[in-house]
Amino acid sequence: MSEEKNGGENGGVSEAPLTLKESIQKMSGDNEPIVPLEFSNLILDSTFIGEISAEDGKFLSEFTNLESLSMNATGLKTLSNLPAGVKMVKLSLSDNKLTGEELKKLEMYSESL
């Protein structure tokens, strides 16, 4: 059983946050398989992410039909591992902790955004 990063039922003991795959699985229902090709919009608002791990980046790269990705208020501090091959037309990153240097990494999407 995973708990929130900021503590929870176990007297403040924290476990690692969920991976993006685990978070999406939890939102869609634990029994339904995730088929990335079926997603054109992915809304992860208010889901704690912090940073996109290499595993998360690889998983996101499977969403080849993704047109819109929303990661508002997710605690993002870096855009490292955000996949370059995804051809989004809308990317929402409001209310995160991204610096100007991190935002420069979005240049890789200049053709599609």
C-alpha positions as CSV (number, residue, x, y, z in Angstrom):
1,M,0.0,0.0,0.0
2,S,1.5,3.4,-1.1
3,E,0.9,6.5,0.9
4,E,1.1,10.2,0.1
5,K,4.6,11.6,0.1
6,N,3.8,14.0,3.0
7,G,2.9,11.2,5.4
8,G,-0.3,9.6,6.0
9,E,-1.8,6.8,8.0
10,N,1.5,5.3,9.2
11,G,2.5,8.0,11.8
12,G,4.2,10.2,9.2
13,V,6.2,7.5,7.5
14,S,6.6,8.3,3.8
15,E,7.1,6.0,0.9
16,A,8.3,7.0,-2.5
17,P,5.7,8.8,-4.7
18,L,3.9,6.7,-7.3
19,T,5.4,6.5,-10.8
20,L,3.5,8.1,-13.6
21,K,2.3,4.7,-14.8
22,E,1.1,3.8,-11.3
23,S,-0.7,7.2,-11.0
24,I,-2.4,6.8,-14.3
25,Q,-3.3,3.3,-13.5
26,K,-4.8,4.4,-10.2
27,M,-6.9,7.2,-11.9
28,S,-8.2,4.8,-14.6
29,G,-9.1,2.0,-12.3
30,D,-6.7,-0.7,-11.0
31,N,-8.2,-3.4,-13.2
32,E,-8.1,-1.6,-16.5
33,P,-4.9,-2.0,-18.6
34,I,-3.4,1.3,-19.8
35,V,-3.1,1.5,-23.6
36,P,-1.0,4.6,-24.3
37,L,-2.0,4.7,-28.0
38,E,-5.6,5.4,-26.9
39,F,-4.8,8.6,-25.1
40,S,-5.0,12.0,-26.9
41,N,-5.3,14.0,-23.7
42,L,-3.6,13.2,-20.4
43,I,-4.5,15.3,-17.3
44,L,-2.2,14.8,-14.3
45,D,-3.1,18.0,-12.5
46,S,-2.4,18.0,-8.7
47,T,-0.8,14.5,-8.9
48,F,2.6,14.9,-7.1
49,I,5.4,14.1,-9.6
50,G,8.3,16.3,-8.6
51,E,10.5,15.1,-11.4
52,I,10.1,12.8,-14.4
53,S,12.2,9.8,-13.9
54,A,13.8,7.9,-16.8
55,E,11.2,5.2,-16.3
56,D,8.4,7.9,-16.4
57,G,9.9,9.5,-19.5
58,K,10.1,6.1,-21.3
59,F,6.4,5.5,-20.4
60,L,5.3,8.9,-21.6
61,S,7.1,8.3,-24.9
62,E,4.6,5.5,-25.6
63,F,1.8,8.1,-25.8
64,T,2.4,8.7,-29.5
65,N,-1.1,10.1,-30.1
66,L,-0.9,12.5,-27.2
67,E,-2.1,16.0,-28.2
68,S,-2.5,17.6,-24.8
69,L,-0.5,17.0,-21.6
70,S,-1.5,18.8,-18.4
71,M,0.8,18.7,-15.4
72,N,-0.4,21.7,-13.4
73,A,0.4,21.8,-9.7
74,T,2.4,18.6,-9.8
75,G,5.5,19.9,-7.9
76,L,7.7,19.6,-11.0
77,K,11.2,21.1,-10.5
78,T,12.7,19.8,-13.7
79,L,11.7,18.8,-17.2
80,S,14.5,16.3,-17.6
81,N,13.3,13.0,-19.1
82,L,10.2,14.7,-20.7
83,P,10.2,12.7,-24.0
84,A,11.1,14.7,-27.2
85,G,9.3,12.3,-29.6
86,V,5.8,13.1,-28.4
87,K,4.1,15.5,-30.7
88,M,1.9,17.6,-28.4
89,V,0.0,20.7,-29.4
90,K,-0.8,21.7,-25.8
91,L,1.4,21.4,-22.7
92,S,0.2,22.9,-19.4
93,L,2.7,23.3,-16.6
94,S,1.2,26.1,-14.4
95,D,1.9,26.2,-10.6
96,N,5.1,24.2,-10.6
97,K,8.7,25.0,-9.5
98,L,10.3,25.3,-12.9
99,T,13.1,27.8,-13.5
100,G,13.8,29.7,-16.7
101,E,16.6,27.3,-17.5
102,E,14.2,24.3,-17.2
103,L,11.7,26.1,-19.4
104,K,14.3,26.4,-22.1
105,K,14.1,22.6,-22.5
106,L,10.7,23.2,-24.1
107,E,12.4,24.4,-27.3
108,M,12.4,20.8,-28.4
109,Y,8.6,21.2,-28.9
110,S,8.9,24.4,-30.9
111,E,7.5,22.8,-34.0
112,S,4.4,21.3,-32.4
113,L,3.4,23.6,-29.6
